[in-house]
Amino acid sequence: MGDVINLNRFRKARAKADRAQEADANRAKFGRTVADKARDEADTARRKALLDGVKLEE
């Protein structure tokens, strides 16, 4: 026979893990400096311009 599990404790542990995962995502999304955001935006624009520059016309 299996071990007895406290379902309330299991539910709370799962909710805590979900909150921790959401906090990590929010740190990555909102925890960046203005310089980081500007660098990423410039890099994205540069890659898009490079890709558009080598695109063949149909």
Secondary structure, 3 states (H helix, E strand, C coil): CCCCCCHHHHHHHHHHHHHHHHHHHHHHHHCCCHHHHHHHHHHHHHHHHHHHHCCCCC
